[in-house]
Amino acid sequence: MTETLGATIPDDVERAVHAVLKTACDRSLTLTAAESCTGGLLASLLTDVEGASHAFERGFVVYSKEAKCELLHIAPERIDRCGAVSREVALAMAEGALAASHADIALSITGFAGPAGSDDEPGLVHLACARHGRETRAREEHFGDIGRGPTRIAAIRTALEMISEMLA
């Protein structure tokens, strides 16, 4: 069980965290995360398993446009053109996190965890996963207007699936 969040994390997510970390450790691969709407929850989960947290290299919580640009080196024009919650920005976040870290695999999450602007879709989340020497993969999820917490958990579930696929 994760030490600090175990009581609030669904069992399937808990198992997925352990599986991802075990595989990463077994293969001597390190992970990084670039998170917006999940606010560091993925990083927290990946560092909460005793004996396996060394598989996590670093995390970037990049909630604002400025943070995405400064920390992940995304051109502001790209965000202006595509929107912060878009496939293009998720891809740039994952690739930027990989370039700005010493990790082997980077996962990015950007989305609307709750009500946003009038034209924004609650529950819309874009994720991307990058690994050195492989094509970066992206996914678009429509979780619906299920609330901030459930959207974040659903995004983490998808993120762990994507990392697991990239570890294979």
Secondary structure, 3 states (H helix, E strand, C coil): CCCCCCCCCCHHHHHHHHHHHHHHHHCCCCEEEEECCCCCHHHHHHCCCCCCHHHEEEEEECCCHHHHHHHHCCCHHHHHHHCCCCHHHHHHHHHHHHHCCCCCEEEEEEECCCCCCCCCCCCEEEEEEEECCCCCEEEEEECCCCCHHHHHHHHHHHHHHHHHHHHC
